[in-house]
């Protein structure tokens, strides 16, 4: 498979993930801290986390798509921007991600 085919496939995967998750981004805005308390933290070694190269600490990310300053806390998919340390993410429903984490589904908050 050509490198351009792989790049196109990766782009389509990320675009699809972003488009699917974008409508869900606003749903978590009404989530209260008490509702989040019972949610487990996303395990970096889980299948879904590995699929999107998720890491709890963005400063430790070694991925070609990562750019300095990107983290879950300033991502559009982090559905409760007021959540500190751990918060909900539209890409990983039912789990909390680290505010300082990062994955390849990162979308800058407008």
N, C-alpha and C positions, 0 to 999 in steps of 0.2 A: 504494500500500500504506500502511495506517495505521501511525502511529508505534508503537502498541501491538503490532501484528503484527510489526514489525521487532524490537522488544524481546523478544517471545516467541520469535521465531526465533533471536535471538542467545543467549538463555538456554538454549534447547534444544541449540544447537550446543555451548556451553560445558559443559553438563551431560553431554552425550554424550561429549565429549572427556575430561572428568574421570572419568566412570564407566569408560570404556574403558581409561584409563591407570592408574587406582587399583590394579588387581590387579598391574600390572607394577612398581609403586613399590618393592615389597620385593625384586624380583629383583636390583637393582643393589647391594644392601647387601653382597653378597659379592664385588663387583668390587674387584680390587686396583688399586693405583696403576699397577702395571706393565701391567695389561691396558688401562688408560685411556690410557697414553702413546701408543699407536698411533692413537687416534681423532682425527679432525679436529675443529677448532672449528666450531661452527655459524656459517655466513655470514649476517649480518643481511639481506643482499639476496636470500637464497634464497627460493624459493617458499613453503616451509613456515614459515620465520621470518616472512616478511611476512604470511602468513595469520593468525598469532597475535600480530602487532605486537611481535615479540621485539626487544629491544635489549640490548646487552652491558652498558650502564651504566644501571641503574634510575633514578639521579638525573637522567638526561636524558630520561626518558619524559614525553611530553605526551599522555596518553590518559585519557579520563574514568573508566575503571575502575581506574586506578592509584591506590594509596593510599601515602602516605609510609611508608617502612620495609619495604615489600614488596620482596623480591628472590629470586632463584633459590635462594640459600643457605638461606632459611627457608621454602621451598615444599615441600610433601609430595611433589611429583613429581621433585624433585632427589634422585635415588636413592642418593647417597652423601654424606650430610651432613658427613662428615669431609673430603671433597674440598675443597681450598682453590684459589682462583682459577678453576679450570675443573673441571666435573664432569658426570656423566651425568644425563640427564633422560628420564623415561618418555615424554614427548611427542615428543622428537626422538631416537629410537633410532639408535645408531651415530655420534652427534655429541656433543661436549662443549659445554656452555653456561657462560657466565661466572657465577661464584658471585654476583656483584653485578648480574646481569642481571635481566630481567623480561619476561613475556609475559602475554597475556590468559587463559591457562590456569592462572594462579597459584591455588594452593590452600594456605591457611595450614597449616603443620605444627602438629599438635595439641599 
